[in-house]
């Protein structure tokens, strides 16, 4: 044990007949808080070797719980992969109970997902729009295509480990893991040299993350020249590392997966890779287990390494496996007291417990009376944990032995110094049960740690105890709540300008550091989209004057910022379409975007070049400028609803072309990351020309001022399962801006998404539009279809089937996840909508409302949603004073891919 030493066995007091006898003992680890230093009987140093195993590795929490219950000490830990995560957190002061609460709370599916970009909800609005239309994203450096090293950067896991390490009771001093309460080592593999790398200093969270970086799935961790990945490639059960750390008794906890037993189980590329590694590691694993003093292998039959759904059963299996062998471990680590003295027949006295309760005195007296040997008695007394020290005075002439005991110091009051973030009374309440009472050294340590936990729960990650002492019947506690002395930013490539990083940092040396501020900083930096991975950790040390110094390290892995996005879409109106979007997303290192995109199909084409700054300098102002061209061909329909003895009919009566060409500039403000409020000025040429029917030809230059408020918290642009969408805009095109015709219009869209239980999602949608009677044809609203940026959805009508200046619709949808999945997530939805569109405000009549019902099959594919639907519109008519149902011909829809 670090900081431990053996004490001399006995000494003769010259000139007297008394002999002092001390127990062979250890001084407890100095890295842990204690009310007073205390001794423990000498024993073997215990090391844990924790294996990997993915979800199976969580059973190690149960093993630790069993060891804690049986008071089995742990003096060092070596961990691989999940074993490194469990072991690293345990070494930093989390108890088994703490770890259980953590693993139960975490969303493991999200932590281990292959998502390699920020969640949609966490992006700025314009970032959402760019990413919503792409099925494939490629990175370039100049003209060189950059092939990713993995499917995911595992940012969620990185940030979670960073936060857990900041929130731990103990932090490594001078970045050395041996300074933790339990010295710790993480096992990794260097992809470059192919060697095993044992990490014992640096960032604890980064070391755990490196040890668990499954190749191909999670990005390697770069530390110096190393490219570190899962240590399980070379050393899945690191018994030899635990032994090299000084452990005399190594307990190996093996939660590794067995080999897949059938070809059907190896149904994914990474499972094939896992099988190969498993085959290669069979013999090394057997050898390592053979070197352990005790092997704990929880029964995890049927538990898959990727299945985190049964955490309780995993922990229970670990606990059962640990509790079965705990007593045997306790016996095997005990060491006999050397040169002990038999005192049978001696008179026995006890000094030091005179003020203790009678029951306690009787317990100690029985222990002394029933033990024959002096040092064995002293060891048993120290094992009760109620004493700081115990020694014996042996009188061989008088045949008597006196056991002198130093109890844990009793106090009746608590005095706190240095607390400003917590009240003294809150801290004092931690020790309520101990006031005036005896307690064990373990309880004293736990209570002191509980004081720090109070700080950690409130986010204060630098607080520590600098003085603990009992004097004058009072427990004196001095607290250093900590001050951040420096923030060190480490960029992988140095491309990003300093102000971009600093504006996202919510921490500095002038404000109190909290975990929440650090978490907010990581969130903001990662969601700029210009970093693959963002990690933060504390480095604690002493300066030249031995004053505590804390530095926050911010490590940024910068993305290649030249991105090519490709999108595909097929629908029943515009047939096949493709999109190519090329942009620099970190233009001149400012996190601004400069890009161009082109989309084209059989009946439509669009192109746009744009410059966009999601944040201007250190503000939340946003700016963009763009030049655009858009052209699409639109069908004209004549739809007849059914009447008595008359069948419904829908015919295409012609086709016309719409074309828009112009430029826009806008400035506004970000509403956190949920939306924007902008003011936009657009100058454009709008044209309408007939293709196969005579429609009024329209060619009009307009200058429009648009005020827009958009809020989008949805988790997906189409068929979202949570979040809302609101878009309100007002267009004003007055004559004094040079418009031949002055007009204005107001648009409103609102969408609500909610999930009810497993597999059931409900949606409500509302649309309204109001334009004055001078609004030209090109600027009128469109109604129909199941979703497009240019037409308000309405099940039962074709895309662009109706046009007008006044619009009002409402709709509802229920989506059910099918019990049988067709390769990708598959669901079916029922839809209903009501509303209509009118040419003039004087035409609006509620009795003209159309209704539509539809059923839709949805597959969520890698290239976007694949939607197939059938729907029919209907309305209520009157004939001979009788109301009857009028049906329109059914409409079949198909749409595959993202909307452009």
C-alpha positions, 0 to 999 in steps of 0.5 A: 500500500502506498504510504505504508510501513511496518512498525517494530515488533517490540522494545524492552524499557531499560531499567524496568521490568516492562516490555513494550510490544507493538503489532506488526502494522501498516499506516493507512494510505495518506491519500485518503481523508481521515480524522486522525492517522491510524494503524492497521494489522500487517497483511498482504497488499491486494491488487485488482485486475479488472478485465474488459467485457463491455456491458458484462464489465458492469458486473464488476460493480457488484464484485466491488460491493461484495468486497466493501461489505466484507472489508476486503482492502484494495491497494491498487487496481489495473483495468482494461476497457470497461474494467478501466472505467469501473476501476478508475472511478473506484480509485478516485473515491466513488464507492460501489453504491455510487458506481451503481447509481451512476451506471443505472442513470447513464444512457448506455445506448447513447454513450456507445452509439456510433453517432459522430456528430452533435445531436440535431437539437444541439445545433444552431438552426442553420446548421440543422438545415444544412445537415438535414438534407445530406445522406453522406458527408465526406471530409477533405484536406485540400483535394485529399479525401480524409478517411475516418479512423472510426465510426464515432468520436465517442464524444458523449462517452468522453464528456461523461467520463470528464464530468465524472472525474471532475466530480470525484471526491479525489483528484490525482496530484501532479497528474499521477494516478498513484496519488489517488486513494487507490493507485490505478493503471489503465491498459491501452494498445498503441496502434502505431507500435503495436505495443501495450501501453500502461497509463499511470499519469495524465488525464484519468478520464482520457486514460479510461476513454483510451482503454475503452476505445474499441478499434473501428467503432471509437476513435483512437486517443492521441497522447504524444506519438501514441494512437491509443485504443482498447487495451483488450487487444493485447492484455484483457486481464492485466494480472501482471500489471497489478502485480508489478504495482506491488500487489502481493495478492492479485484478484482477477475479475474476469468478465470477458465474453466467450466466443460466438458459437454460431455463424448467425451470431457473427452478423456484423463486421465488428462482431467478426473483428471481436471474434478474431480478437477473442480467438487470439486472446484465449491463451494470453487470458488463460495465462494471466488468470493462472497468475492470479491468487484468486479469480472471480468470474461472475456467471454471465451466461447469455449476457451480450457485451453490447446489451446494457438493458439488464444492469441489475442482473449484471451487478447481482451476478458480480455481487454473488460471485464476489461474496462467495470468495470474500471470506477466503480472500480475507483469510488468505491476505492475513499475515501472522504476527511475528515473534508473538508472545503467549500470555495465557495465565497472565493478568490482563489489563486494558487502558484507554476505554474507561470513558467508553460505553459499558457495552463497548468495554465488555466487547473489548474485554471479551476479545482480550480475554479470549485471545492467547497471544499479545500481538494477535490480540492487538491485531484483533483490536485494530481490526475493530477499526475503533482505535488509532493505535494499540500496544501492550506492556508486558510484565514478565515478572508479575505475569501481567499484560496491559493493553494500551488503546488509543480510541478514535478521538471523540468530539462534541462540536464541529468548527468549520473554516473557509466555507463560503459556498456552503453554510457551516450548519450544512457541513456540521450536520454531516457529523450529527451522529458522531457528536459525543459518540465513538466511531470507526476510522472508516466512518470518520473517513466517510464523513469527511468525504461526505463533506466533499460530496456536498460540494461536488453535488453542487458542482464545486469540483476544486473544494478539498479539506486542508486541515482536519484535527480534533482538539479541545473536544472540537473537530476542526475542519478547514476547507479550501474551496479552490480557485482556478489558476489557469486555462490551457487550450491544446489544439490538435492542428491550431487552425481555429482562432483563439476568440472562437474557443474563448467565446464558448468557454464558460470558465475563467480564472475570475469566476468560481469553477463548477462542473456545470460551467465545464460541461457547458463549455464542452457542449458549446465547443463540440456543437460548433461542429469544428471539433471531432472531440472535446475533452476537459480535465483538471491538473492539480499541483503545488507551485514553487511556494507549495501553494495549491495550483489548479489548471483546466486543460481543454483538449480539442481535436479539430476536424478537417473543415472542408466538407462535401455533403451528398443527398439523394431523393426520389418522389412521385412528383420530381422523380430522382434528385441529387444534391451536392453541397461543398463548404468550408465550415471553419472559414479562416478559423472563425467557425463561419461557413462559406459554401455552395450547393447544387441540387437537380432533378428531372423537373427542378434545379437549384443552386446557392452560394452563401456565407454564414456566421452562426455567431458574430465575434463573441455575441449571439448575433448571426449573419448570412448572405447568399445568392440563389437560383431556383427553378421547378416545374409545377402541374395544374390539376382539376379535381372533381369530388364525387356526387350522387351517381358521379365518380370522383376525378383528378386530371392534370390540365397543364404545367408551368415553370417557376423561376427565382433568381436573386440575393439575400442578406440577413442579420439576427440573433440566436435563441440559444440553439433552438432557433433564430430571430432574423431580419432579411432583405431579398432582391429577386427576379420571379418568373412564371412561364407556361409549359403546356397550358396558357397561364399568365406569364409573370416576370417581376423584380421584387425587394422584400423585407422579411422578419422571421422567428423560427424555433426548432427543437425536434430530434429529426426534420421528418417524423420527429419523436420529440420536440416542437417546430414553430416558424412565423414570418412576415414579408413586406414588399412596399412600393418605396423599395422599388416594387412595381406592386406592393404586397405583404404576407404573413405565414405561420407553422407550428408542429408538436411531437410527443412520444407516449410509451414505447413505440407510439408517437403523436403529432399535431400540425397547424398552418396559416397564411394570410396575404393581401389581394395584390400578392403575385402568383409566384408568392402565393401559398401552395397546398398538398402532398406529404411534405416539401419545403414549397408546399404545405402538407395535406394528405389527400391532395397532390403536391401544389394541387391548390394555390391561393392567398389565404391558407388555414390547415390543422392535422394530427398523426399517430405513428406506431412502431411495427412489431416486425422491423423491415431491416431498418426501423419501421413504423406505420402512421394514421393521418388526418388533416382539415383546411383549405386555401382561398384566392381572396380573404372574402372567399374564406368560408368554414363550410369549404373546409376539405378533410383528408385521411391517410395511412403511411409506411415509414422506414428510417434508412441511412439516406433518409426516410422512405415514405409510402402513403395512400390518402384521400380527401373528402368534403361534405356537400348538400343535395336536396337538403341532404348532407352527403360525403364527397370523395376525391380520388385517392392519392398514392405518395412515395418519397425517399430521402431528405428534403432539399 
